[in-house]
C-alpha cells in the first residue's frame, strides 16, 4: 500500500465512522425519548427519579451484551455517562408532569 | 463540586450519596474508577455545605471547584480594581499611605498631625469620629463635629479622608466629610451595615475581622459589591492567634493571597495589628515589600502610634523599598 492508497483508505474508514456516529446519535435520542416517557410517568405518580437497582441492571446488561473489542469496564464507563444524561432528561420530564 | 468516594466503598454507600444529591435537584456525573468512584455534582452547588456530604459513609473527600465569592474574585474580573477617592488612586501604581490619629480629639492635634503627615507623603488623612470601644467608659468620639474638623484639616493639607462608620444611621451624616468609609474589624460581619454601604457610591475600606478567614472576609465584601458599590478596599489588620506578646498577629501572607484571589486593592494596618510603637515600622516595611497597595498608620502619641518624626522616617525608608517591588510612592 503506497502513501496515497493509505490516505484513501483512512478517508474511507473515517467516512464509515461518521455513518456509525449518525446511527449512535439516532439511537441515543431514541433512548432519551424512552427516558422522557418514563420521566413523565414518574412525574404523574410521584416516583423517585433515581433508581439505583435499575441502573445496575442496565450496566450489567450492557456488560453482558458486550462482545469486544471494547472490554466490559470500558462499556460500563461509557454507559455511566449515558445514564447520567438520561437521569437528567427524565427529571426534567418528571418536573413538567408533576 | 466533586465527591471522591473511599477506595472500594460499598455500592450502597455510593447510592445513598447519589440519591441525596438527585433528590435535592442536582445532576450527578458518576465515574467508576478501578479503585475510587468519583461523583461530579452539577447545578447550583453554592447551596451545598460540603461538610454535609463528608459525613456520609464511604465519602473520602468533597472538593469545591468554584469559590463561593463571585464579584470579588479574579475569575469575575481579571484586571485589578483601582479605587478613586478625591484624586487618590488605591490599587494603581502608587502605594497609598493613609495616616493620622486613631481618634479626633481636638482641632490643634488634628491640623498639626495632618500637616506633618502630608509633608512626609501621606495622601489620606485618617481620624475616627465614632469609636468602637471595648469599654463603654472610654471616650466615644466627637461625632459630626469631629468629621468637620477632619475635612477642614485634610483640605488644608490637600488630602482625602478616611473615617470609621459604626452603624447605618451614621452613613448619611458622614458622606459630606468623608471620602472613604471604613468598616472596622468588629463590624466586618455586620451584614446590615455592609448592605447599606452597597447602596452608596463612595469607597469603602473593609477591615478583616480578627477571627475571620480570608474566605469570610471576601464574602463580607460581596455584601457591598452586590449592592452595586464596586469601590471596596480590603485592609488586613492582624488576626487573633495564641501569641500574646503582640496584640494581634499581622497575617502578612493575606496580602499575596488576596492579590491572587481578588481584584480588590489590599492594604494593611500595622498599628492595630502589633499594638506597640516600636514594632510598627518593621511591619510597615514588610507590608509594602509583600506587595500591598497601601498602608493605614496611626500617627499620634498613643502607645501604638508613631510620632510624626518617626512617621517621616518610615516614609523615607519606604521610598527605598517601594521601587524595588515595582511601585511608586
Interface residues (C-beta under 8 A of the other chain):
Chain A: X48 X49 X50 X52 X56 X73 X76 X77 X80 X81 X83 X84 X87 X88 X91
Chain B: X11 X15 X18 X19 X22 X23 X27 X28 X29 X30 X31 X32 X34
